[in-house]
Amino acid sequence: MPDAPSEFRYKRVLLKVSGEVLMGDQAYGIDMKTVAEVAQAVAEVAREGVEICLVIGGGNIFRGLSKAAGDMDRASADYMGMLATVMNALAMQAALEKIGVQTRVQSALVMNAVAEPYVRRRALRHLEKGRVVIFAAGVGAPFFTTDSGAALRAAEMGCDALLKGTSVDGVYTADPKKDPTATRYDELTYQDVLARDLKVMDASAVALMRDSGIPIVVFSIREKGSFRKTLLGQGAFTVIRATPAA
């Protein structure tokens, strides 16, 4: 595998994509055209030598904390959400391998027929060999979000950054879709996010990234070429770290 060009800010990253992104313009489910677009963005960077892990949410299919869960007990609903993330992971794996990118899915819930069990040392070896690794089923336990799962895997894999691909190009003072006066932050500290209760990731995920010293970069995955540009330090995004850059 080629070394990542020196102009890239990070050599190994974890990309967290919400399940809702995979819906595209649909109201529900998986839009394979959108999955293919995300896969193309990942492939472009992977071929240049950046080591990439992926975590995909399950909100496009089922979310434990949702109206769909009704009065179901939280643990059962969360396990159903974990299965949704496996479905998304398999869809992304198919899209990546269709364009020639070797990919492995590792699941925190054992399901040997469709995915490898999560084994840290094996995952690290896959990354070293240039394979994209998709981590599915969160942390394998209820009451934890896929944000927490992404933060945990980023720390375990020794990632240089956790990139969160969303439908907006960073963290704003308010929801830019509802408030036209909202302004984007270029930089924030972990403490800013926690103290202001900014809905970037859940608090436990932010705290783990703070304790691990791994920056969180929030950008729009919907913008063509944005993943590569963000890794190059170009375009619009928000960086969350311990202290602002000098």
N, C-alpha and C positions, 0 to 999 in steps of 0.2 A: 504494500500500500504506500502511495507517495506521501511524503510529509506535507502537512498543511502549509500553504504559502505563508510567509512571515507577515504579510499584510492582514491576515485574519487575526482578530483579537483573541480568539480562543481555539485551542487544539481539540478539546473534547467537550461536548455540550450535551445537555439533555433538553430536548424540545418537548414542551407540554402543549398539547392541542386539546381544546375543549371538544366534547362530542358534538356540541351544537354547530361547530364550524363544519363538520362533515355533512350536515343537512343541506348545505348549499342554500338554494332558495326554496327548498321544500319545508313543510311544516313538521316533518317527522322522518326518522329513518336515515339511511345512508345514501347520499348522492354520489355515485361512483365517479362522475365527472369531477366533482370537487376533491374526492379522494385522490384521483389521478393528478390533479394540479398540485396538491400538497406533496404527493410522492415525487413529482418532478422537481419541486423546490428542494426536497431533501436529497434527491439523487445528484443534483447539480453540485451541491456542497460536498457530499460524501465522495464524489469522484475527484475532488480537489484535495482530498486528504484529511478532512475534518472527521473526527470520530463522533458518531451520532447515536444517542439513545432516544427513544420516543416513549412518551406516555400519552395515551389518548383517553379522554373522559368518556362517559357513557350516557350523557344527558340527552343525546339524540334518540336513544332507545328507551332507557329507563333510569330514573334517578330516585334514590332512596328517599330523599327529602323532596317529595313532589306530590301534587294532587293525585297523580296516577297511583301512588302507593296507598292512598286512602288511609284507613285506620289499621293497615298492616303493621305488625311490630317492626321496629326500626332495624333489627338485625336481619330479618328475612328480606326486607326491602333492600338493604345494603348489599346483601349477597346477590340479589337479582341485578343490581347495578353493576357489580363486579363482572357478572356474566356478559352484560352489555359491553363492557370494555374489551372483553375477549373477542366479541364479534367485530368490533371496530378494528382491533389489532390485526385480526385475520384479513379483513378487507384491505387494510394498509399494506400488509405483507404481500398480498396478491398483486396490488398495484405496483409496489416497488420491484418485485421479482419480474413482473411483466416487462419492465424497462431495464432489466439486467443488473439490479442491485441485490446482492446477497443479503438476506434478512433472516433473523431469528426472532420468534416470539417466545418469551419466557413468562409463564403465568405463576402468580403467587398462590393460586388454587391449582391443585394437581389435576390435570386433564391431559394425560399423555398422548391421547389420540390426535390432538390438534396443536399442542404446544409443549415446549420443554418446561420442566419445573424450574423455578427461579433458583439458580446457583450462582453466587457472586463471582467466583473464580472463573466459571465457564463464560459468564457474560463478559468479563474483562478480556478473556481470550478472544471472544468473537470480535470485540472492538479492536483489539490489536491486529486482527486479521482483516480489518476493513469492512466488517459486516455491520449493518444497522441492526440494533437490538431494540425490540419493542417490548416494553414491560406492561403486562396486562394484569387485571384483577387487583389493582391497588396494592395494599399491603397484605391482602389475604385475610383481613379481619374487618368486621363491621365497625361503624362509628368513626372511620377515618375516610377522608375524601381522597380523590385522585390527586389533588394538589399535594396532600401530605405524602402520598405514594411517590409522586414525582420528586419531591424534596428529599425523601429518604433514598431513592435510587441515585439521585444526583450526588449525594454525599457518599454513598457506598462505591460508586463508580469513580470517585475522585474527579468529577467534572469541573471544568474551569468556569462554567456558568450554567444557569438554568434559564432557558429562553421560553417565555410564555407567549404562544401565538394566539391572538384573539381577533375579534372583528374590528377593534379600534387600534390606533397607532400609539398606544402608550397609556399611562395613567393620567386621568383628568381630575380637576377639582370637583366635577360633577359628571353625570352621565351625558356625554356630548350628543347623544341621540335625542335626549329630552331637553337639554339646556344648551342653547346656541352660544351662551356666554362662557361656557366651560373652557378652561385653558389647560393645556397639557404640561405636565412636569417633565423637564429633561432629566432631572436627577432627584432621588429621594434617599433617605436613610431607612434602614429597617425600622428604626424607632419611629420615624415619621409615619410609616405605614401602619404600625401598631397603634400609636397614640391617636391618629386621626381616623382610625377604623376604616381605612381605604380598602375597598373590596377588590384587592388584587389577587390574593390567595388567602386561604384561611390562616388564622394566626399561628397555628402550630407549624405550618409549612414555612412561614416567614421566619419564625423563631429558629427553626432548624437550619435554615440557610444562613441566618445571622451567626449561629453558633459554629457553623462549618466554614464561614467566611466565603461563601459562594454567592456572587452577585446574581440578582434576578433581572432579566431584561424583558420588558413587555413591548411587543410590537404587533403590527397587523399582519397576520398570516394570509389574509385575503388579497393583499396587494402583490401583484406579480413581481418576483425577484426580491421581495422584502427580506426573506430569510438570509440570503447571501449578503445583501446590503447591510443588514444589521450586524452580521458577523464582521464586516469590514469597517463598522463604525459609521456607516453612511445612512442617510434617510432619517425618518422620524421614529423615535422609540424613547422609552423611559428606563433608566438604569437605577436599580435599588441596591445599595451597598452600605457598608459600615459608616463611611464618611464621604462627603462629596469630593469629587476630584479637585485637585488644587487648580 
